[in-house]
Amino acid sequence: MEETVRWLTPEEQHAWRTFVRLHEKLGGRLSRLLQTESNMSAADFAVLVNLTDVPEGRQRFLDLARALEWEKSRMSHHVARMAKRGLVVRDECAEDGRGAFVVITEAGRAAIEAAAPLHVEAVRALFLDHVTPGELRTLAQISERVVGKLDEDAS
């Protein structure tokens, strides 16, 4: 049985490509700024932000990987690199013996606390200063709806 491809209309294609380009440009600029100003990669920042958002700064390894949409091997390699730099530690789970936690260290907290003000100023300068409050609300609504659907269909 042959499926019909639902090709993008010119308007849809323009919106999609513009969105992708926005994401690429913002991500690239923020990554370079973090690296230059804080000696931290965007991936380091993402891990540390997630760990500061959870109680006691600890999260199950696989839950953190899921939250970041990373493969287990990428998570493992990245956590090992961050642990070598003293930003996190890997703590074995005593309850089940199979799982592990990723735990932010004091050095990791200091690094994210130093990087966060620079990051927030960059987000403002590169993005927030160029959209209206109404556009921002619309973007939040769209993002919440799409992310909610992606979370429902997680595999």
CORBEL-V849758 format. One record per run of one state. SS is the DSSP state (a for helix, b for strand, c for the rest). FROM is the first residue (numbers start at 0). TO is the last residue. If there is no record, write none. Layout:
ss->SS from->FROM to->TO
ss->SS from->FROM to->TO
This chain:
ss->c from->0 to->8
ss->a from->9 to->37
ss->c from->38 to->40
ss->a from->41 to->51
ss->c from->52 to->53
ss->a from->54 to->56
ss->b from->57 to->59
ss->a from->60 to->67
ss->c from->68 to->70
ss->a from->71 to->83
ss->c from->84 to->86
ss->b from->87 to->91
ss->c from->92 to->98
ss->b from->99 to->103
ss->c from->104 to->104
ss->a from->105 to->125
ss->c from->126 to->126
ss->a from->127 to->129
ss->c from->130 to->131
ss->a from->132 to->151
ss->c from->152 to->154
